[in-house]
Amino acid sequence: MDLFDGIKEDDRSEMLKCLNAKKKQYKKGSTVLGRGGRTSEMGMVLEGSVHMVKDDFWGNRSILGQASPGQMFGEVYACLPRQGLEVDVIAAEDTEVLFLDVKRILTVCSSACSFHTRLIRNLLTILAEKNLMLTHKMEHMAQKSTRDKVLSYLSLEAEKQGGPEFAIPFNRQQLADYLSVDRSAMSRELSRMKAEGLLDYHRNRFRLKNLI
């Protein structure tokens, strides 16, 4: 878990008490954090996964991001407790979340716990990585065609996971929502690319092929 990187195992129990840590369980499809609400806590996924989603006036859904075990969500809003959430955080499957009080991370406690400096550094690193993820999403969205958006996303996943074979954290509808494309059009494009020998796939597992 990136937030705890460099923190000794012996310090973690004390740290969790200091941060007022609380575990909560959510069923698939339930709301973890609701749009318009406010929070002073950020969440860490322990089991399962969550999606950050936004629905427009007509009910069209976009997935802005996702968090898997060990990853954080809601840290930006927790750092801005007066700012209402502009997204819904939804459990993509049965999920367990550890909530942490951000104010207690950013404010050194009276006992001057040794892990605080490391926690702050780790939190800044996580925020920087989230900013990079949003940049990557903008790169996918900037592509003109559905095929180019899909290939941009799959190419980056192959690079991140270190090879042409990899799994993605989305099903077909979720991938379409993430890339803001029509699911049927995306599925047709995937079938065409498979027939052309550009890639192969089974459910959420993909294999990119080098035709050179």
Secondary structure, DSSP 8 states (H G I E B T S, - for coil): -GGGTT--HHHHHHHHHHTT-EEEEE-TT-EEE-TT---SEEEEEEES-EEEEEE-TT--EEEEEEE-TT-EESHHHHHSTTS--SSEEEESSSEEEEEEEHHHHHS--TT--TTHHHHHHHHHHHHHHHHHHHHHHHHHHHSSSHHHHHHHHHHHHHHHHTSSEEE-S--HHHHHHHHT--HHHHHHHHHHHHHTTSEEEETTEEEE----
